Amino acid sequence: MIKRIVNFITYVLWSSLAFIVGAFILGAALAQEQGAQEPGSITIPPKPELVASMQENGATVKYLGSDLGLNGWFLQKDNQAQTVYSTLDGSAVLIGLLYQPDGTPITGVQLASIKPDTFPAQQSPIARSTQKKSQEQSLAQLEARLEAAPGATYGTSGPLFHIFMDPRCPYCHALWKEAIPLIEQGAMRLHVIPVGLLGKASAELSASILGGPVKDNWNAAMQTPSLIKNKTNVNNGLGLVDANNRLYFDWKGEGVPLLIFENSGKIYIHSGKPDSLKILVLQSSGGAVN
């Protein structure tokens, strides 16, 4: 009976991957900001029965550490990944992600302890790029919807990139710095759509940006975020952030920044910071970028 139960839970564990991955990637964006324990400094407890069973069935297991009274485990098999949490005595397990009361994703911070070469078959989720042609919307319909999203557009020439950005995401900051010279030389246009996906602080910061002069506030947020927090702006902008968040999930966002752009008449989505924004701009424009 126990074996049957474990086999059923094993099926559910891998079957729930599609839901887990989206939140998994959002949480990982915070890991760089908050730091992580060195794996060598962690005492690894005995694996609970479910985790041990998955390992026996070919899964690679990584201990993520302990937080909020739960031990975290990262499992991978056949290029699929999942997180499992167990009570300290191993008597109970749950499958999914762990969050602090304010919405900060603990799982993402814990994942920073996994070195890139630990799971060589698994591509980094933050850097992962996906492309999909929209079957429901033409480019004109997509642009009409995205251009209506609260935000700010920079640049006057070049291909248009709609990018969902969370002002507390370090990868969004890095992409913004990379985009500035491309915008200034007229190589691209960038429609920044602020979202609040990394907890309450992110939502309030994006609300403060959208609740006032967006360009000025966004520029300031990229320099000194704490200086733009404004209670009136937050109150004015929370509904706009919620609308942008819904739009992000409608596009099946799997990480921030989320880029949406056209190339050869097709609509592409790139989740996470691309290795080179310049290359994407070059491919999209079909011309030279200095």
N, C-alpha and C positions, 0 to 999 in steps of 0.2 A: 504493500500500500504506500509506504513512504517513497519507494522508488517511482511509483506511478505519479505521485504528487510532484516530486522533483522534476520528472519528465514534462509534466504539464506546465509547471512554472518556467522550465527552460524554454518551452515553445512560446509562452507569453513574453518572456524576457526579450527574445530576439524579434518577436512580432511587433513589439512596441518601439522599435528603433526609430521609425520615421518621426514619431512625435518627440522623442527624446533629443534627436540631433539638433533641432531648431533651438531649443533652450540651452542645450549643451554648448553650442557655439557662442551664444550671447553671453553666457557665464564666463567662458574662457577669455573673453576680451578684457575682463577685469583682472586677470591673473598678473599681467605685467605691472599694473598699478600697485597691487597689494603685496606682491612677492609670494614666495612659497618656501616650505621647508625643504631642506636637502634630504633626498631619499635615504641617505646613509644615516641620518640622525633619528630615524623612525624605528621603533621596535614593532615588528610585524606580529600581530596576534594570530591565533589559529583561525583558519578559514571556516566560515559557517558551511553547513552541509551543501547548500545550493551552489555556493561558489566553488567548493571542492569538486562537486559533481560536474560543473561546467568545465573545470580544468581537466578533469579526467576525460571529458569528451572533446578535448582539443583546443579549448579556449586558453588564451594567454591572460594571466591575471596580474594586475598591478595594485598594490595597496596604496590608497590615497591619503591615509591618515585618519585621525579621529576628530570629530567636531560635533557639538551639540549632543554628546552622548551616543554618537553613532560612528562605527567604522565604515570607511568608504572603500569600495573596490571598483577598479576599472577592468572590464572584460572585453576581449576582442577575439573574434573568430571569423574567418573567411571575409576579411575586410569590413566586418560589421563591429560596432562598438556599443557598449552599454555600461551604465553605472548602477551599482547595487550598494545598498547600505544595510548594515547589520547592527543589532544591539551589541553592547560590549560583551555580553555573555554568549552571544551567538545564537540565542534562542529564537530570534525573529529576524526576518529580512524584509526589505522593501526595495522595489525597483523604480529608479527615476533619479531626480535631481534634488539637491538639498539647498534650501534658501534660508537666509536670516529673516527675522520678522519684518525688516524694512525692504525686503525683496532682493537684497544683494545675493548673487549666486555663489554659495560656498563651493559648489562643485567646480566651477570654473577656476577658482583660485587653487583648489587642490590639484587640478589637472596640470598646473604649471610645474609640478614635481616630476612629470613624465618627460624624460629626455626624448628629442626627436628620433633617435636611433633605437629607442626601446621597442617600438612597434614598426619595423621598417616597411611592412606591407600597407600601413595606414597613412594616407596623405594627411597632412596637417589640416584640421577642419577650418581654421581661420584663413589659411591661404587657399583653400579649395575653391576652384572656379567651376561654375556650371553654366551651361548655355541652353536655352530653350526658346523655341519659336512659339510665339503666342498663337494659339489656335482660335481664340475667342475675340481678339482685338487686333485691328490693323494698327500700324504705327501712328496714324493720325488720331485714332481713338485713344491710344496709349498716351500720346503727348497731351491730348486735351485733358485727360484725367490727371496726369502727373503735374502738368503746368498749373493746374488749379490747386495743387497742394500747397499749403502755407509754407513759405520759405523765401529764399532769395536766389536770384540768378546773376552769375558773374560772367563777364566776357560778352563780346559783341559779334564774334565770328568763330567759325570752326564747328565741328560736330557737337551736338548737345548731349551731355551726360546728366541724367537725373541720379542723384546720389543721396540715399538715406544715411544720415550721420547722427551718431549719439555724441554730444559734446564731452562726455566722460570716457569715451572710448579712445585709447591711445593709438589704435590703428587708424581711426578717423582723423586724428591730429596729424599723423604722419602722411596720410593721403592728401590732406589739405595743403600741407607744406609742399608736397610734390606737385600739386595742381597749380599753385600760384604762378610760377614762371610760365607754364603752358597757357594760362589765361591771359597773362600780360603780353605774351607774344602773339596772341590772337589764334592760337592753335586749337582752342576748345572753348565751349561754353559749359558752365557748371551750374546746375540747379540744385542747391543745397536744400534738403528736406530734413529739418531737425526732428528727431524722435527721442523718446525717453524709454529705453529698453533695459537699462542697467540699474534698475531700482528707483526708489523715490527721489533721490538726489538728482538723477538724470532727468526724470520727468519734470521736476521743478526748474532745473536749469534750462531745458528746452522751452518750457513755458515762459520763462523770463525772457528768452530770446525772441519768441514769437509774439509776446504780449506788448512789444514796443517796436522801435525801428530795427527791423530784422537784420539788415546788413551791418549796421553799427554794432548791434549786440552780438552777432555771430563773430565778427572780427575780434571783438573784445573777449569773447569766450575762448577763442583760440589762443589768446595771450594770457589773460588772468581771469579765469571763470568766476572766481569768488566775488569779483568786483561788480558783476552785472546782476547779481541776485536782487530782485526788486519785487516786493510783495504784491504791488498792484499789477505789475506785468505778469507775475505768476498766475494770479487770479484770472487775468484776461486771456492768458495763453494756454491754460490747461485743456480746454476743449479742443484747441487746435492741435495740441500734441496728441490727444486721443485720436483725432481724425487721421493724423499722419501715421500713428502706430497701426491703426486698422488697415490703412492703405499698404503699409509694409507687409503685414501678414496676408493681405489679399494677394500680394505678389509672391507669397511663399518664401519670404525672406529667411535665410539660414545663417545670417551673420551680418554684422556691421563693420565697415561700410557696405552698403548694397548698391551696386551700380547697375543702371538700366540704360542701354544705348542701342543704336542701330548700326548694323554693318551689312552692306550688300542687300538691303531690303529686308533683313531679318532683325528681330528684336532679341537682344541678348541680356542675360542677367549674370552678374559676377558678384558672388557673396564673399566678403572679406577683402582685405587690401590686396590688390594685384601686385605681382612682383615688379611690374613696370607700368605705371599709368601712361607713360609716354608711348609705349608700344601699342596699348589699346587705342589711344588717340590716333596714332599713325594708321593702324588697321582700319579704324572707323572712317577716317578722312580720305584714305586712299592717296594721300600726298605726303610730302616731306615735313618733318617736324625738327626744328633745329635743336 
